[in-house]
């Protein structure tokens, strides 16, 4: 199982949430041997505190946890870290629980006893998925686009103002930035500059409903790699960020 071609960068971070100490230890031992940085939490409350305090790439959640189940915990996680890929591991909940988890946006649902090769493959796919930073002050638009991209296994960080966009641009390690220019009193160009400072290869896409301004503005052409117009056509967007 511990093959050399499975090695991954040490900065990939996984949080294991399970009230069974033996399971937490087993998962962490295997993941750590493959180069992942691992942390653990025994219940939902501790997990939420950890997730709010620092970013993780993947969370492995047991379905049956003290106080709330894995789906309920994931629904809380989405409010804090919508970009966090969450895998729910369950011996409980049945098909209905799995469907609820997927409808909520969970990356995958795996059954206990866990097939470790399947688990490791799922974690690897999640950590290698493209990270998209979406910055727009239209909350409803962001939620809709988050769902579209999440269903296609992009990880999507959300911000609705310039300062949060800049913070996530520094923190999230995005490969793609979808940014509106008008962010309340903020300017999307400042977010783009920060993303490019952290990662010169980030693909920057202007999201706008002002077609004529975007076409004629030479500065915008220099700042952004591409433009997608609202209302967003999903096929066009996917082709642009491809």
C-alpha positions in Angstrom: 0.0 0.0 0.0 2.9 2.3 0.8 4.2 2.6 -2.8 6.7 5.3 -3.8 4.4 6.6 -6.5 1.8 7.4 -3.9 4.0 10.0 -2.2 2.3 13.4 -2.0 3.5 16.8 -0.7 3.6 17.1 3.1 1.5 20.3 3.1 -1.7 18.3 2.3 -3.6 18.2 5.5 -6.3 15.8 6.6 -8.6 16.0 9.6 -9.9 12.6 10.9 -13.1 13.0 13.0 -14.2 9.8 14.8 -15.2 9.0 18.4 -13.3 5.7 18.1 -9.7 6.3 19.2 -8.5 3.1 17.4 -10.0 4.2 14.1 -8.5 7.7 14.4 -5.0 6.2 15.1 -5.3 3.7 12.3 -6.3 6.2 9.7 -3.7 8.7 10.8 -0.9 6.1 10.9 -1.6 5.1 7.3 -2.1 8.7 6.0 1.0 10.0 7.8 3.1 7.2 6.3 2.1 8.5 2.8 3.2 12.0 3.7 -0.1 13.7 4.7 -0.2 15.9 7.8 -2.9 14.6 10.0 -4.9 15.9 12.9 -7.8 14.3 14.8 -11.0 15.2 16.6 -13.1 13.0 18.7 -16.4 14.9 18.3 -18.1 17.5 16.1 -17.6 20.4 18.4 -13.8 20.0 18.5 -13.7 19.4 14.7 -15.5 22.7 14.1 -13.2 24.6 16.3 -10.2 23.1 14.5 -11.6 23.8 11.1 -12.4 27.4 11.9 -8.9 27.9 13.2 -6.9 26.5 10.3 -7.3 25.2 6.8 -7.4 21.5 5.9 -7.6 19.9 2.5 -9.7 16.9 3.4 -11.9 15.9 6.4 -12.8 12.3 7.1 -16.0 12.3 9.1 -17.6 9.3 10.8 -21.3 9.3 10.2 -22.2 8.6 13.8 -20.7 11.2 16.1 -21.7 12.4 19.6 -24.1 15.3 19.3 -24.6 15.3 15.6 -24.1 13.0 12.6 -21.6 13.4 9.9 -24.0 15.0 7.5 -25.1 17.6 10.1 -21.4 18.3 10.9 -20.6 18.7 7.2 -23.5 21.2 6.8 -21.8 23.3 9.6 -18.4 22.9 8.0 -19.7 24.3 4.7 -20.6 27.6 6.4 -17.0 28.0 7.5 -14.8 26.2 4.9 -16.9 25.4 1.8 -13.6 24.5 0.0 -12.9 21.6 2.4 -13.4 18.3 0.6 -15.3 16.1 3.0 -15.5 12.3 2.9 -18.1 10.6 5.2 -17.3 7.1 6.4 -20.4 5.3 7.6 -21.6 2.0 9.0 -24.9 3.8 9.8 -27.5 5.9 8.0 -28.0 3.4 5.1 -28.8 4.6 1.6 -30.8 7.5 2.8 -27.9 8.9 4.8 -25.5 8.5 1.9 -28.0 10.4 -0.4 -28.3 13.2 2.2 -24.5 13.5 2.4 -24.1 13.7 -1.4 -27.0 16.2 -1.7 -25.3 18.3 0.9 -22.1 18.4 -1.2 -19.9 15.8 0.4 -17.1 14.7 -1.8 -17.9 11.0 -1.3 -19.5 8.5 1.1 -17.6 5.3 2.0 -18.9 2.3 3.9 -17.4 0.6 6.9 -15.5 -1.6 7.1 -13.4 0.7 5.0 -11.5 -0.5 1.9 -8.3 1.4 2.6 -7.1 1.4 -1.0 -10.4 3.1 -2.0 -10.1 5.5 0.9 -6.6 6.5 0.0 -7.5 6.9 -3.7 -10.4 9.1 -2.7 -8.3 11.3 -0.4 -5.6 11.6 -3.2 -8.2 12.7 -5.7 -9.6 15.2 -3.4 -6.3 16.8 -2.4 -5.3 17.0 -6.1 -8.6 18.5 -7.3 -8.3 22.1 -8.7 -9.0 24.8 -6.1 -11.2 27.6 -7.3 -11.5 30.9 -5.5 -14.9 32.5 -6.2 -15.2 36.2 -5.1 -18.6 37.9 -5.7 -20.8 39.9 -3.4 -23.9 38.2 -4.8 -24.3 35.4 -2.1 -27.1 33.5 -4.0 -25.0 33.5 -7.2 -22.0 32.2 -5.3 -24.0 29.4 -3.7 -25.4 28.3 -7.1 -22.0 28.3 -8.8 -20.4 26.5 -5.8 -22.9 23.7 -6.2 -22.2 23.4 -10.0 -18.5 23.3 -9.5 -18.6 21.1 -6.4 -20.7 18.5 -8.3 -17.9 18.4 -10.8 -15.3 17.9 -8.1 -13.7 21.3 -8.0 -12.9 22.6 -4.5 -14.4 26.0 -4.2 -13.5 28.7 -1.7 -16.0 31.6 -1.3 -15.6 35.2 -0.5 -18.1 38.1 -0.8 -15.8 41.1 -0.2 -12.3 42.3 -1.1 -10.7 41.6 2.3 -11.9 38.0 2.5 -11.0 37.4 -1.1 -7.4 38.6 -0.4 -7.2 36.4 2.7 -8.3 33.3 0.8 -6.1 34.2 -2.1 -3.2 34.0 0.3 -4.4 31.0 2.2 -6.3 28.6 -0.2 -3.6 28.0 -2.8 -6.1 28.4 -5.7 -5.3 27.5 -9.3 -8.3 29.3 -10.6 -9.8 32.7 -9.5 -13.3 33.7 -10.6 -13.7 37.3 -9.5 -16.2 40.1 -9.9 -14.9 43.6 -10.1 -17.5 45.3 -7.9 -17.3 43.9 -4.4 -19.3 46.4 -2.4 -16.8 49.1 -1.6 -13.9 46.8 -2.7 -12.2 46.1 -6.0 -11.7 42.7 -7.5 -8.5 43.7 -9.1 -6.8 43.9 -5.7 -7.8 40.2 -5.1 -6.3 39.2 -8.4 -3.0 40.9 -7.6 -2.8 39.0 -4.3 -3.6 35.7 -6.0 -0.9 36.3 -8.6 1.6 37.3 -6.0 1.1 34.0 -4.2 0.9 31.9 -7.4 2.0 33.4 -10.7 0.3 30.6 -12.6 -3.2 31.1 -11.2 -5.8 31.5 -14.0 -7.8 34.6 -13.4 -11.3 34.9 -14.8 -13.5 38.0 -14.6 -17.1 37.3 -13.8 -19.3 40.3 -14.9 -22.6 41.3 -16.2 -21.2 44.4 -17.9 -20.2 43.1 -21.3 -19.3 46.3 -23.0 -17.1 47.6 -20.2 -15.1 44.4 -20.1 -14.6 44.2 -23.8 -13.3 47.8 -24.1 -11.2 48.0 -20.9 -7.5 47.4 -21.8 -6.5 47.2 -18.1 -8.9 44.4 -17.5 -7.5 42.5 -20.4 -4.1 42.8 -18.8 -5.3 41.8 -15.3 -7.6 38.9 -16.3 -6.9 35.8 -18.5 -10.5 35.4 -19.5 -14.0 36.8 -19.1 -17.2 35.0 -18.4 -20.5 37.0 -18.6 -23.5 36.7 -16.4 -25.9 35.0 -16.6 -23.2 32.3 -16.6 -23.5 29.5 -19.2 -22.2 26.4 -17.4 -20.6 24.8 -20.5 -18.8 28.1 -21.3 -17.5 28.4 -17.7 -16.2 24.9 -17.6 -14.5 25.3 -20.9 -12.9 28.5 -19.7 -11.5 27.1 -16.4 -11.0 23.6 -18.0 
